[in-house]
């Protein structure tokens, strides 16, 4: 009996499953690099989909996988920045439209004048679509070095947090991470920013 169209997985779900299958491929590290790179500028599936099963399959290499994610994601962020800076009308606007953030772009632009580094750090660490911020950073001509530093810190913190939890607790923590990744990263980011604020007033 043929499945009805309503029972078929959505295109996004098929893309998710395709990404997940790469985690068991013999070239999984290269795929992890490629997906982490692409996710920072246009790809919709986060690298965590590959990172989690890869770490569980080889916990001794957990931090190597996190480093691959971080490096590729930061480099991909630079591509997103370039898209915003040079190709916004032809490419960047279409990406923002796809994620439903084109209408809020003016608001982003205004906030970047004073809080750009914090916006980049927040988007890099939390589940917010990071590619929206990388493109917006280029359009608003945010200081590139500040952008790269905020990206490296936030993306590294996110991926190494996930890898560390999996390395320490193994398979039992996987369900918890997948169910509460947003809350975990948001809470850790609040603590991180709180630490910066505290140092600002104490020093």
C-alpha positions in Angstrom: 0.0 0.0 0.0 1.4 3.4 -1.1 1.8 6.0 1.6 -0.2 9.2 1.2 1.5 12.5 0.6 0.5 13.5 4.1 2.5 10.6 5.6 5.7 11.5 3.7 8.4 13.3 5.7 8.7 17.1 5.1 11.6 18.3 3.0 13.2 19.7 6.2 12.9 16.3 7.9 14.4 14.6 4.9 17.3 17.0 5.1 17.7 16.4 8.8 17.8 12.6 8.2 20.3 13.1 5.4 22.5 15.1 7.7 22.2 12.5 10.4 23.2 9.7 8.1 26.5 11.5 7.4 27.5 11.1 11.0 28.2 7.3 10.4 30.0 7.9 7.0 33.7 7.1 6.7 34.2 10.8 5.7 32.1 12.0 8.7 34.7 14.6 9.8 34.8 16.2 6.4 31.0 16.2 6.3 30.9 17.7 9.8 33.2 20.5 8.6 31.1 21.2 5.5 27.8 21.2 7.3 29.1 23.4 10.2 30.5 25.8 7.5 27.3 26.0 5.5 25.0 26.3 8.6 26.6 29.7 9.4 25.5 31.3 6.1 22.5 29.3 4.6 22.1 25.6 5.6 19.1 25.1 8.0 20.2 22.1 10.0 22.5 22.7 13.0 25.8 20.8 13.2 24.7 19.3 16.6 22.7 16.8 14.6 26.0 15.3 13.5 28.2 16.2 16.4 26.1 14.4 19.0 26.1 10.9 17.4 29.7 11.3 16.3 30.8 12.0 19.9 28.8 9.1 21.3 30.4 6.8 18.7 33.9 7.9 19.7 34.0 9.8 23.0 37.8 9.9 22.9 37.6 12.4 20.0 34.8 14.5 21.4 36.8 17.7 21.6 38.4 17.1 18.2 34.9 17.1 16.7 33.9 20.2 18.7 37.0 21.9 17.4 36.1 21.0 13.8 32.6 22.4 14.3 34.0 25.6 15.8 36.6 26.3 13.1 34.2 25.5 10.3 31.4 27.5 11.8 33.5 30.6 12.3 34.8 30.4 8.7 31.3 30.0 7.5 30.3 33.0 9.6 32.9 35.0 7.6 31.1 33.9 4.4 27.8 35.0 5.8 29.4 38.3 6.7 30.6 38.6 3.1 27.2 37.8 1.7 25.7 40.6 3.8 28.4 43.0 2.9 28.6 42.4 -0.9 25.6 40.2 -1.9 22.7 41.3 0.3 20.2 42.1 -2.4 21.0 39.1 -4.6 21.5 36.4 -1.9 21.3 37.7 1.7 17.7 39.0 1.5 16.5 35.6 0.2 18.1 33.9 3.2 16.5 36.3 5.6 13.1 35.8 3.9 13.5 32.0 4.2 13.9 32.3 8.0 11.2 35.0 8.3 13.5 37.7 9.7 13.6 40.1 6.8 10.9 42.3 8.4 13.0 42.6 11.6 16.1 43.6 9.8 15.8 47.3 10.5 15.6 46.5 14.2 18.7 44.4 14.0 20.5 47.2 12.2 19.7 49.7 14.9 20.8 47.4 17.7 24.1 46.7 16.0 25.3 50.3 16.6 25.8 49.6 20.3 25.3 45.9 21.0 26.7 44.1 17.9 29.2 41.9 19.7 26.5 40.8 22.2 24.0 40.0 19.4 26.6 37.9 17.6 27.7 36.1 20.7 24.0 35.4 21.7 23.1 34.0 18.2 26.3 32.0 18.0 25.7 30.3 21.3 21.9 29.8 21.3 19.6 28.0 18.8 18.8 31.3 17.1 19.6 31.0 13.3 23.2 32.1 13.3 23.2 32.8 9.5 20.7 35.6 10.1 23.2 37.4 12.3 26.3 36.7 10.1 24.5 38.3 7.2 23.2 41.2 9.3 26.7 41.8 10.6 28.0 42.2 7.0 25.1 44.5 5.9 25.7 46.8 8.9 29.5 46.7 8.5 30.1 45.6 12.0 33.8 45.6 12.9 35.1 42.4 11.3 37.6 41.5 14.0 35.0 42.0 16.8 32.6 39.8 14.7 35.1 37.0 14.3 36.1 37.1 18.0 32.5 37.0 19.2 31.8 34.2 16.8 34.8 32.1 17.9 34.0 32.5 21.6 30.3 31.8 21.3 30.4 29.0 18.8 33.3 27.3 20.6 31.5 27.6 23.9 28.4 26.0 22.4 30.0 23.0 20.7 32.5 22.3 23.4 29.7 22.4 26.0 27.8 19.7 24.1 30.9 17.7 23.5 31.9 17.9 27.2 28.5 16.8 28.4 28.5 13.8 26.0 32.1 12.9 26.8 31.4 13.0 30.6 28.0 11.3 30.7 27.7 9.4 27.4 24.4 8.1 25.9 22.2 8.8 28.9 22.7 12.6 28.5 21.8 12.6 24.7 18.0 12.7 25.2 18.4 15.4 27.8 20.6 17.5 25.5 18.4 17.1 22.5 15.3 18.0 24.5 16.8 21.0 26.3 19.6 22.3 24.1 18.0 25.7 23.8 17.5 26.1 27.6 21.0 24.8 28.4 22.7 27.1 26.0 20.6 30.1 26.9 21.3 29.6 30.6 25.0 29.2 30.0 25.1 32.3 27.8 23.3 34.3 30.6 26.0 33.2 33.0 28.7 34.1 30.5 27.4 37.6 29.9 26.8 38.1 33.6 30.4 37.3 34.2 31.5 40.0 31.7 29.2 42.5 33.3 30.4 41.7 36.8 34.1 42.1 35.7 33.3 45.4 34.1 32.0 46.8 37.4 34.5 45.1 39.7 37.7 46.0 37.8 
